[in-house]
């Protein structure tokens, strides 16, 4: 209805009497009470693209003079008609429709005083520009941080991950009226008559994209909120996720209570869980009468990035005595040319190799030396002979974290099985299904959110960070058993969700990935101070204080390295479940990107490959080397390959025949016949994608979704 209000205002300029009649009818209509959630779907949002070069045809805003506050006139959208070089610099000629006179206004403005504007209702052609990385995880997949407008970032992720995300956790703006979020580049405060409908329109657009990203067979959306919008959010979730199971939990995050004048002191917030397909929550609470079971892991690696030849020392025979069912010995690792089928039984000894029932040759999770050491201590278990003819015996083992639990006494050895493996369970109680009211000490947002963030990055402030352990517990309900889960947080703030994912990986050796989307906004007070210093968004001094650059990236880097931004070891220990010094860091990798906006023609002419390259890498699993530069013929990384020149296809296909770990092959061609020719010749199991047709089509389809 805000749009109708604007239109009535325009009518009033020419016919006040008619405008008054329209306003009366409008009031009657707006006062109707209809059952269900009704709100104004405001005009699609826009986002300013600071530091993006200005081109002819761009939509732009004119920035206020340096040192001056923004005014309404600076929100007006102009079109760049031409760009020319004048004696005093580069100048753009602008045109814009005057809403009052319905005539075009035009003027010339220095290009440095313009900022490009993108509307959500128009197609975009995004890319990612790397701004840094930290690597301590070897060949593990990367945690990813994207700095950009989250609506466009979600559209971008659809290209790589539609229907593939296991868990989305978000802590969106609570719309408290304290200018904590923007709509169309304006902070929304308590005086805005449309702040609730703006918030709902803002959330609906993003939730619709989130739904497309989630795995419909088994995934969960988790949303935290307080009492200002929880009723509206609940109804919105019912509309967007119609037919899915939705539950709400009340969680105490501030036991002392936040004092709020004449109101009740708030101690809790609400958490909505939307479960799709087969997703159900796991264990959480403790019961003193039931013990937690020791988790044994399959020794044969399960991820396709760990097929034979990727780790030459981890494809070897394990000899099992079929009479005793015990491990006897191990053989030397096989060379590339050796066939495991040539190894036959010798008396009672059966050679066992890590081969799937379908014949896929994998690796063991340990080298031969590590395996024998663990087996000598009882940390290897041999199962009964299997129906899998390729691997005669299932073999499992205790990962290093579980071994540590046994050796420090968290888990007690109560005996030994016939195969020599330990029989052990935890001394602590086993978890039970959680209730709808959580009052858990580790979820205190001040003690385990603010204090942990301060330990990591010092005095760099971020308002109301979540408890690290609260997010760890919450997402763990759904991904504890998904060691390769993909987690997304598109209101990531300080990056607590990525931190929690790394904690879960540390506990069980998982390779879960988290994609964090944040922006580089500064606070209202910082914005005022920076403006007084004659700085603008896009200036290095301004950007250095934004959330992503000043908080998120340093926090995730500090968590991985165990060092503060100043280079000092971080003090303190992690608590609960997994206790160790924070200064130990994590064996993880992370990469940081800025979201960029490409020109469609440049994409079609293969001039934007560097910016699009990270999306191709992410689609293939965010693991190994990113093919970041265009080659003359082709390039092959650990999990994907790109054919740049059709004339190199024969050699390309030959190389793929000799490589077992490739998941995706990208084929650059503007001819469908050539694409089909190569796609049909690819080895079985490799996904084929045509560039750049699939990329351009994907983002044109998204046009108008806002």
C-alpha positions in Angstrom: 0.0 0.0 0.0 3.0 2.3 0.3 3.0 2.3 -3.5 -0.7 3.3 -3.5 0.2 6.1 -1.1 2.8 7.4 -3.5 0.4 7.2 -6.5 -2.3 9.1 -4.6 0.3 11.8 -3.8 1.0 12.1 -7.5 -2.7 12.4 -8.3 -3.0 15.2 -5.6 -0.6 17.3 -7.6 -3.2 17.6 -10.5 -6.6 16.8 -8.9 -6.7 17.2 -5.1 -10.5 16.4 -5.0 -10.0 13.1 -6.8 -7.0 12.3 -4.6 -9.1 12.9 -1.4 -11.8 10.5 -2.7 -9.2 7.9 -3.5 -7.7 8.3 0.0 -11.1 7.7 1.6 -11.6 4.5 -0.3 -8.0 3.5 0.5 -8.6 4.0 4.2 -11.7 1.7 4.1 -9.7 -1.0 2.2 -6.6 -0.8 4.5 -8.8 -1.1 7.7 -10.2 -4.5 6.6 -9.2 -7.4 8.8 -8.5 -10.5 6.7 -7.4 -13.7 8.4 -3.8 -14.6 7.9 -0.6 -12.7 7.2 -1.2 -9.6 5.0 1.6 -7.1 4.3 2.7 -4.7 1.6 5.2 -6.2 -0.8 7.2 -3.0 -1.2 8.9 -2.0 -4.4 11.9 -4.3 -5.0 15.0 -3.4 -3.1 18.1 -1.8 -4.5 21.7 -2.0 -3.5 24.5 0.4 -4.1 27.6 -1.0 -5.7 30.4 1.0 -4.3 33.8 0.7 -6.1 32.1 -0.7 -9.2 33.2 1.2 -12.3 30.4 3.3 -13.9 29.3 2.4 -17.4 27.0 3.9 -19.9 23.4 2.7 -19.3 24.0 2.1 -15.5 21.5 3.2 -12.9 23.2 5.5 -10.4 22.7 7.7 -7.3 24.5 11.0 -6.9 26.4 11.0 -3.7 26.3 13.9 -1.3 29.3 16.2 -1.2 32.0 14.9 1.1 31.4 15.8 4.7 27.6 16.2 4.1 24.7 14.0 5.2 22.7 12.1 2.8 19.4 13.7 1.7 16.3 12.4 -0.1 17.6 13.7 -3.4 20.6 11.4 -3.2 18.2 8.4 -3.3 16.9 9.4 -6.8 17.9 7.0 -9.5 19.5 8.4 -12.7 20.5 6.7 -16.0 24.0 7.3 -17.4 23.5 8.5 -21.0 27.1 9.1 -21.8 30.6 9.4 -20.3 33.2 11.9 -21.5 36.5 13.2 -20.5 36.4 17.0 -19.7 39.2 19.4 -18.7 38.3 18.9 -15.0 38.0 15.2 -15.1 35.6 12.4 -16.3 32.0 13.5 -16.4 28.8 11.5 -16.9 25.7 12.9 -18.5 22.6 11.7 -16.5 18.9 11.6 -17.2 16.0 10.9 -14.9 12.2 11.1 -15.1 10.8 13.9 -13.0 7.8 12.2 -11.2 6.0 15.5 -10.8 6.3 16.9 -14.3 6.7 13.5 -16.0 9.5 15.1 -18.1 13.1 14.1 -18.2 15.7 16.0 -16.2 19.3 15.9 -17.2 22.6 17.1 -15.7 26.3 16.4 -15.8 28.1 15.0 -12.7 31.7 14.0 -12.0 31.9 10.3 -12.2 33.6 10.1 -8.8 30.4 11.4 -7.3 28.3 8.6 -8.6 27.5 5.1 -7.3 26.0 2.3 -9.4 22.7 0.9 -8.2 21.3 -2.6 -8.8 17.6 -3.3 -8.5 16.5 -6.7 -7.2 14.0 -7.1 -10.0 16.7 -7.1 -12.7 19.0 -10.0 -13.6 22.6 -9.8 -12.3 25.7 -11.6 -13.5 27.7 -12.0 -10.3 31.3 -13.0 -9.7 33.5 -13.5 -6.7 36.8 -11.6 -6.1 39.1 -13.2 -3.6 40.3 -10.9 -0.8 42.3 -13.4 1.3 42.6 -16.9 2.6 43.9 -18.9 5.5 45.1 -22.5 5.1 45.8 -25.0 7.8 43.6 -27.9 6.8 45.6 -29.6 4.1 43.2 -31.0 1.5 40.0 -30.4 3.5 37.3 -28.3 1.8 37.2 -24.6 2.5 35.0 -22.5 4.7 33.7 -19.6 2.5 32.9 -16.0 3.5 31.2 -13.7 1.0 31.0 -10.0 1.5 28.0 -8.7 -0.4 24.2 -8.0 -0.5 22.7 -11.2 0.8 19.8 -11.3 -1.7 22.2 -11.2 -4.7 24.6 -13.6 -2.9 21.8 -16.1 -2.5 20.9 -15.8 -6.2 24.6 -16.4 -6.8 24.7 -19.6 -4.7 21.7 -21.0 -6.6 24.0 -21.5 -9.5 26.2 -23.8 -7.5 24.0 -25.2 -4.7 20.3 -25.3 -5.6 18.7 -28.1 -3.6 22.1 -29.1 -2.1 22.2 -27.3 1.3 21.8 -29.4 4.4 21.3 -26.7 7.0 20.6 -22.9 6.9 21.0 -21.0 10.2 20.2 -17.3 10.2 19.9 -14.6 12.9 18.2 -11.9 10.8 17.6 -8.3 12.0 15.1 -8.3 14.8 13.4 -5.0 13.6 13.5 -3.5 17.1 13.4 0.1 15.7 17.0 0.9 16.7 18.3 1.5 13.2 20.0 -1.9 13.0 19.1 -2.7 9.4 18.5 -0.9 6.1 15.7 -1.2 3.5 16.6 0.4 0.1 19.8 2.0 1.6 17.8 3.7 4.5 18.0 2.6 8.1 14.5 1.6 9.3 13.6 3.0 12.7 10.6 2.9 15.0 9.0 6.0 13.4 8.6 4.2 10.0 4.9 3.4 9.6 5.8 0.6 7.3 8.6 -1.0 9.2 6.8 -4.3 9.8 5.7 -4.7 6.2 9.2 -3.7 5.0 10.7 -6.3 7.3 8.3 -9.0 6.0 9.0 -8.1 2.3 12.7 -8.1 3.1 12.5 -11.5 4.7 10.1 -13.1 2.2 12.4 -12.5 -0.7 15.3 -14.1 1.0 13.4 -17.0 2.4 12.1 -17.9 -1.0 15.6 -18.2 -2.3 16.6 -20.1 0.8 13.9 -22.7 0.1 15.3 -23.3 -3.3 18.8 -23.9 -1.8 17.7 -26.4 0.8 17.7 -30.1 0.0 14.0 -31.0 -0.2 14.8 -34.6 0.9 16.5 -33.9 4.1 17.4 -30.4 5.4 16.5 -27.8 8.0 16.1 -24.0 8.2 16.8 -22.5 11.6 15.8 -18.8 12.3 16.3 -17.0 15.6 14.1 -14.0 16.5 12.7 -12.1 19.5 9.1 -11.0 20.4 9.0 -8.0 18.1 8.5 -10.1 15.0 8.1 -13.7 16.0 4.4 -13.8 15.3 4.7 -12.4 11.8 7.8 -14.6 11.1 5.8 -17.7 12.1 3.1 -16.9 9.7 5.6 -16.0 7.0 7.3 -19.3 7.4 3.9 -21.1 7.1 3.3 -19.3 3.8 6.8 -19.8 2.3 7.2 -23.4 3.5 3.6 -24.5 3.2 3.3 -28.2 4.1 6.6 -28.5 6.0 6.9 -29.2 9.7 7.6 -26.0 11.7 8.3 -25.8 15.4 9.4 -23.0 17.7 11.7 -23.2 20.8 12.2 -20.7 23.6 15.9 -20.4 24.5 17.4 -18.5 27.5 20.4 -16.5 26.2 20.6 -14.0 29.1 19.8 -15.5 32.5 20.2 -12.2 34.2 17.7 -10.5 31.9 18.1 -7.5 29.7 16.5 -4.5 31.5 14.2 -2.5 29.2 12.7 0.4 31.2 9.1 -0.3 32.1 9.0 -3.6 30.3 9.7 -7.1 31.5 13.5 -7.9 31.4 14.1 -10.2 28.5 16.0 -13.4 29.1 15.1 -15.5 26.0 14.7 -15.5 22.3 12.8 -17.8 20.0 14.1 -20.3 17.5 12.0 -21.6 14.5 12.9 -24.9 13.0 11.6 -25.7 9.5 12.4 -29.4 8.7 12.2 -30.6 5.1 11.8 -34.2 4.0 13.2 -36.7 6.4 15.0 -34.2 8.7 14.5 -34.8 12.4 16.3 -33.4 15.4 18.9 -35.6 17.1 19.9 -35.8 20.8 20.6 -32.8 22.9 19.6 -33.0 26.6 21.3 -35.4 29.1 19.8 -38.3 31.0 21.9 -39.6 33.9 20.5 -43.1 33.5 21.7 -43.6 29.9 25.2 -43.7 28.6 26.5 -42.2 25.4 27.7 -44.9 22.9 31.2 -44.8 21.4 31.1 -43.9 17.7 33.2 -46.1 15.4 34.0 -44.8 12.0 34.2 -46.8 8.8 37.9 -47.1 7.8 37.1 -46.9 4.1 36.9 -43.3 3.1 33.4 -42.3 1.8 34.0 -39.0 0.0 34.7 -39.1 -3.8 37.6 -36.8 -3.2 39.3 -39.7 -1.5 39.3 -42.2 -4.3 42.4 -44.3 -5.0 45.5 -42.4 -6.3 44.6 -39.3 -4.3 46.5 -40.7 -1.3 49.0 -43.2 -2.7 50.0 -44.5 0.8 46.4 -45.4 1.8 45.5 -48.1 -0.8 47.0 -51.3 0.6 45.8 -54.8 1.7 44.8 -55.5 5.3 45.1 -59.2 6.0 42.4 -60.6 8.2 42.6 -64.1 9.7 39.3 -65.7 8.7 39.5 -68.2 11.5 40.1 -65.7 14.4 38.5 -62.7 12.7 41.5 -60.6 13.8 43.9 -58.3 11.9 47.1 -60.2 11.1 49.1 -57.7 9.1 49.1 -55.1 6.3 50.8 -55.1 2.9 52.7 -52.4 1.1 50.7 -49.7 -0.7 49.9 -50.6 -4.3 51.3 -48.7 -7.2 49.1 -47.1 -9.8 49.7 -50.0 -12.2 48.9 -52.8 -9.7 45.5 -54.4 -9.6 44.1 -55.3 -6.2 42.3 -58.3 -7.8 45.7 -60.0 -8.3 45.9 -60.4 -4.5 44.5 -63.7 -3.3 44.0 -65.5 0.0 47.0 -67.2 1.5 45.8 -69.9 3.9 43.6 -68.3 6.5 44.7 -64.8 5.5 42.2 -62.8 3.4 43.4 -59.5 1.8 40.9 -56.7 2.2 41.0 -53.5 0.1 38.9 -50.3 0.4 36.6 -51.0 -2.5 32.9 -50.1 -2.7 30.3 -52.7 -3.8 30.1 -50.9 -7.2 33.8 -51.3 -7.7 34.9 -47.7 -6.9 38.4 -47.9 -5.5 38.7 -45.7 -2.4 41.4 -45.1 0.2 41.7 -46.3 3.8 41.4 -43.5 6.4 44.8 -44.3 7.8 48.3 -45.2 6.4 49.4 -48.7 7.1 51.7 -47.7 10.0 49.0 -45.7 11.6 46.5 -48.5 11.2 48.8 -51.1 12.9 49.5 -48.8 15.8 45.8 -48.2 16.3 45.0 -51.9 15.9 47.7 -52.8 18.5 45.8 -50.8 21.1 42.4 -52.2 20.3 41.1 -49.2 18.4 40.3 -51.1 15.2 37.3 -53.4 14.8 36.7 -56.1 12.3 33.1 -56.9 11.4 31.5 -60.2 10.2 32.2 -61.2 6.6 30.2 -58.9 4.3 28.1 -59.5 1.3 30.3 -57.0 -0.6 32.5 -59.2 -2.7 34.9 -56.4 -3.4 35.7 -55.8 0.3 35.2 -59.1 2.2 35.3 -57.6 5.7 34.0 -54.3 7.0 36.6 -52.5 9.1 36.0 -49.6 11.5 38.2 -47.6 13.8 38.2 -44.9 16.5 39.1 -41.5 15.2 41.7 -39.5 17.0 39.2 -37.5 19.0 37.5 -40.7 20.3 41.0 -42.3 21.0 41.8 -39.2 23.1 38.5 -39.6 25.0 39.5 -43.2 25.9 43.1 -42.3 26.9 42.1 -39.3 29.1 39.3 -41.3 30.8 36.2 -39.7 29.4 35.3 -43.1 28.0 36.0 -46.3 30.0 37.3 -49.6 28.6 35.1 -52.3 30.0 36.5 -55.3 28.0 37.8 -56.5 24.7 35.9 -58.2 21.8 36.9 -61.4 20.1 38.8 -59.5 17.4 40.9 -57.6 20.0 39.0 -54.3 19.8 38.1 -52.4 22.9 34.6 -52.4 24.3 34.2 -48.9 25.6 31.4 -46.4 26.3 31.4 -42.9 27.8 31.0 -42.2 31.4 28.7 -39.3 30.7 25.1 -39.7 30.0 23.6 -40.0 26.5 21.6 -37.2 25.0 17.8 -37.2 24.7 15.5 -35.4 22.3 15.4 -31.7 23.3 12.3 -30.0 24.7 10.8 -26.8 23.5 12.3 -24.7 26.3 16.1 -24.5 26.6 17.8 -23.2 29.7 21.4 -24.2 29.1 24.4 -22.5 30.7 26.6 -22.8 27.6 24.0 -20.8 25.6 24.6 -17.6 27.6 25.3 -15.0 24.8 27.5 -12.8 27.0 29.7 -15.4 28.5 30.1 -17.5 25.4 29.4 -15.0 22.7 30.8 -11.6 23.6 33.6 -12.9 25.8 34.8 -15.4 23.2 34.7 -12.8 20.4 36.8 -10.5 22.6 39.3 -13.2 23.2 39.6 -13.7 19.4 39.8 -10.2 18.1 40.2 -7.9 21.2 38.3 -4.6 21.4 36.8 -4.9 17.9 33.1 -4.6 18.9 30.1 -6.4 17.4 26.6 -6.1 19.0 25.1 -9.2 20.6 27.1 -12.1 19.1 25.5 -15.5 19.7 27.0 -18.0 22.0 29.4 -20.2 20.0 28.1 -23.3 21.9 24.4 -22.4 21.3 24.9 -22.4 17.5 27.1 -25.6 17.8 24.3 -27.4 19.7 21.5 -26.1 17.5 22.9 -27.0 14.1 24.4 -30.2 15.6 20.9 -31.5 16.2 20.6 -32.0 12.4 24.2 -32.4 11.1 26.0 -34.3 13.8 25.8 -37.4 11.6 26.4 -35.6 8.3 30.2 -35.3 8.3 30.1 -33.6 4.8 27.2 -31.3 5.5 26.9 -28.0 3.7 25.7 -25.2 6.1 24.7 -21.7 5.0 24.3 -18.5 7.1 23.3 -15.4 5.1 23.1 -13.1 8.1 26.4 -14.2 9.4 27.5 -11.1 11.3 30.7 -12.0 13.2 30.9 -15.5 11.7 29.8 -17.6 14.7 28.2 -20.2 12.5 31.4 -21.0 10.6 33.2 -21.1 13.9 30.6 -23.6 15.2 30.9 -25.8 12.1 34.7 -25.9 12.6 34.1 -27.0 16.2 31.9 -29.9 15.1 34.6 -30.9 12.6 37.2 -30.9 15.3 35.1 -33.3 17.4 34.6 -36.1 14.9 37.0 -35.4 12.0 34.2 -34.2 9.8 34.6 -32.2 6.6 31.5 -30.0 6.9 31.5 -26.7 5.0 30.0 -23.4 5.9 29.2 -20.5 3.6 28.8 -17.2 5.4 27.3 -14.2 3.8 27.8 -10.9 5.4 28.1 -7.2 4.4 30.5 -4.5 5.2 28.2 -2.0 6.8 29.4 0.3 9.5 27.3 1.3 12.5 25.2 4.4 12.6 27.6 6.2 14.9 30.6 5.2 12.8 28.9 6.4 9.7 28.3 9.8 11.3 32.0 10.0 12.4 33.4 8.9 9.1 31.1 11.3 7.2 32.5 14.2 9.3 36.0 13.2 8.2 34.8 13.7 4.6 34.9 9.9 3.9 32.4 7.9 1.9 31.5 4.2 1.5 34.0 2.7 -0.9 36.9 4.7 0.6 39.6 2.3 2.1 39.3 4.0 5.5 35.6 3.5 5.5 35.6 -0.1 4.3 38.3 -1.1 6.8 35.8 -0.6 9.6 32.9 -2.5 8.0 31.6 -5.7 9.6 33.2 -8.1 7.1 36.7 -6.6 7.1 36.8 -5.5 10.7 35.1 -8.4 12.5 34.1 -11.4 10.4 37.3 -12.1 8.5 39.6 -11.5 11.5 37.4 -13.7 13.7 37.4 -16.7 11.4 41.2 -16.2 10.8 41.8 -16.0 14.5 39.7 -19.1 15.2 41.7 -21.2 12.6 45.2 -19.9 13.4 44.8 -19.5 17.2 46.3 -16.1 17.0 44.8 -12.6 17.5 44.9 -10.0 14.6 48.0 -8.6 16.4 49.8 -12.0 16.2 49.5 -13.0 19.9 48.3 -16.5 21.0 44.7 -16.4 22.0 44.1 -16.9 25.7 41.5 -19.2 27.3 40.1 -22.6 26.5 37.1 -23.9 24.6 34.5 -25.4 27.0 31.9 -28.1 26.9 32.0 -31.3 24.8 35.4 -30.4 23.2 37.8 -28.7 25.6 41.2 -27.5 24.4 43.2 -24.2 24.2 41.7 -21.7 21.8 45.3 -21.0 20.7 45.5 -24.5 19.2 43.3 -23.3 16.4 41.7 -25.6 13.9 43.0 -27.7 11.0 40.7 -25.9 8.5 40.9 -23.8 5.4 38.9 -20.6 4.7 38.7 -18.2 1.7 37.2 -14.7 1.6 35.4 -13.1 -1.3 33.7 -9.9 -2.4 30.6 -10.2 -4.5 31.1 -8.5 -7.9 28.8 -7.6 -10.7 29.8 -8.5 -14.3 28.6 -7.3 -17.6 26.6 -9.9 -19.6 28.6 -9.2 -22.8 31.9 -9.7 -21.1 30.7 -13.0 -19.8 29.5 -14.2 -23.2 32.9 -13.1 -24.7 34.8 -15.1 -22.0 36.3 -11.9 -20.5 35.0 -12.5 -17.0 36.4 -15.9 -16.3 38.5 -14.8 -13.3 35.4 -13.5 -11.4 33.2 -16.5 -12.3 36.0 -19.1 -11.5 35.2 -19.4 -7.8 31.6 -20.3 -8.5 32.7 -23.2 -10.6 35.1 -24.3 -7.9 32.3 -24.0 -5.2 29.9 -26.1 -7.3 32.5 -28.8 -7.5 32.9 -29.0 -3.7 35.1 -26.0 -2.6 38.0 -28.5 -2.3 41.5 -28.5 -3.8 42.9 -25.9 -6.2 40.6 -23.3 -7.8 41.2 -23.0 -11.5 41.5 -19.2 -11.4 42.9 -18.4 -14.8 42.0 -19.3 -18.4 44.3 -21.7 -20.1 44.9 -22.3 -23.8 43.4 -25.8 -23.9 42.1 -27.1 -20.6 42.9 -27.4 -16.9 42.2 -30.2 -14.4 42.0 -29.7 -10.7 41.4 -32.2 -7.9 37.6 -32.3 -8.3 36.7 -30.6 -11.6 38.0 -29.8 -15.0 37.5 -27.1 -17.6 37.8 -27.4 -21.3 38.5 -23.9 -22.8 39.2 -24.9 -26.4 37.2 -27.5 -28.3 40.2 -28.4 -30.3 41.9 -29.8 -27.2 39.0 -32.1 -26.4 40.7 -35.4 -27.4 43.6 -34.8 -24.9 41.1 -33.5 -22.4 39.0 -36.7 -22.5 42.1 -38.9 -22.3 43.2 -37.1 -19.2 39.8 -37.5 -17.6 39.8 -41.2 -18.3 43.0 -41.4 -16.1 41.6 -39.3 -13.3 39.2 -40.8 -10.8 38.3 -37.8 -8.5 36.6 -35.5 -11.1 33.0 -34.6 -10.3 32.3 -31.9 -12.8 33.5 -31.0 -16.3 32.8 -27.4 -17.6 32.9 -27.0 -21.3 33.4 -23.5 -22.8 31.6 -23.3 -26.1 28.9 -21.3 -27.8 27.8 -24.3 -29.9 25.4 -26.8 -28.4 26.5 -29.5 -30.9 30.1 -29.3 -29.6 28.9 -29.4 -26.0 26.8 -32.5 -26.6 29.6 -34.2 -28.5 32.0 -33.9 -25.5 29.4 -34.5 -22.8 28.5 -37.8 -24.3 32.1 -38.9 -24.2 32.8 -38.0 -20.6 33.6 -40.9 -18.2 30.5 -42.1 -16.3 29.6 -40.1 -13.2 31.0 -36.8 -14.3 28.5 -33.9 -14.5 28.8 -31.8 -17.7 28.0 -28.1 -17.7 28.2 -25.7 -20.6 29.8 -22.3 -20.2 28.7 -19.7 -20.3 25.2 -20.6 -21.5 24.2 -22.3 -18.2 25.5 -19.3 -16.1 23.7 -16.7 -18.1 20.5 -18.7 -18.3 20.5 -19.3 -14.5 20.6 -15.6 -13.7 18.1 -14.5 -16.4 15.6 -17.1 -14.9 16.0 -15.3 -11.5 14.8 -12.0 -13.1 11.7 -10.6 -11.3 12.0 -13.0 -8.3 12.1 -9.9 -6.0 
